[in-house]
Amino acid sequence: MSPQFSITEEELLKLAQNTKDFVFKGERHNIKFVGKPYPSQGECKTDLFIKTDKGEFKISVKQSNADFIENKMSYERAIQIFGDKASEIISKSIKSIKSSFDTHPLICFEKKGRTQAKTIVLGWKFELVNKVNGKKSGLLELSDEQKMNIYSGYLSDESKRNAVVNGEIIEDSGVANFILVTGKIENEPLQYFIDKLEPIYEFAKKQSIYFACKALNYRMLEDKWDGNRPLGVFVDWQLNDKKQLSGTIVYDNPLQTKGNAVGENVRSILSELSINKSNFNDLKRFYKGPSYPCN
């Protein structure tokens, strides 16, 4: 979550808390209850919950310049969105850009762009975005129902649907029914933002949704990687009896292998080869694959 998004959320919450009523579709609503839903784990789709004397406004707030829709995609969440054919849908999408993985160097000895020197690719995360995002990105073919679930979260697990608002568990409070796309909050009244609300279904079915695969790298200089993320594609690193290192890109069973498993395997191999950050270039003696800087 970006700092600006957090500020926007907080300001909208304060604005709603300090407002008594508003007009929606020609009907006046008296505000009874305002809060931010918190699921027992993770995040839900509703950012602002407003209960009035005539209904519930469960608002998903999106920054107008935001790229990510789902940036921590797990296998469980993929099943909720895509159904029983989640693996098939994701694999098909990833394989449509297979050549970009096959030509990607897996070990980076030199720094290039944002990729550090002495880096080994563990795999690629699978994320949903609202526009093409890099070389490893493409359009997803989704039904209106699947799009609806991505934006509203109505098929999320119970802990995310029935979130806690101001200390009280409220059924389906985490399932958004409206969306607000906005930039910075200036000095507008709550009514200004109510007028910009769009029913989540109407918004969702108009959207083009893309996937993007972002690398998860083991960084030798820091001896770390960015968390135990589920990987849409992972690298199966193997060391044979002749101490030859190879990395095979695995496309099957997406999101069912996580970063920690691949990362610990890499650590173990480097330890066996007595490779550390001081002598990382010695890895060239064991690895014969592409080794020029990652892009």
Protein Blocks (a to p, Z undefined) as FASTA:
>chain_A
ZZklmmmmmmmmmmmmmpfbdceehiacddfbdcddddfbhjdfbfbdcddfkbccdddd
ddfkbfbfblcbcfklmmmmnommlmmmmmmmmmmmmmmmmmpcfbdfbdehjbcghiac
fbdcddddfbdedjbbcdddddfklmmmmmnopmgcfklmmcceehiacehklpcfbdcd
dddddkbcfklmmmmpccfklmmmmpccddddddddddfklopaedjadcfbdcdddddf
kopacddddfehghkacfklmmmmmmmmmmmnopafklmmmmmmmpccdfbdcZZ
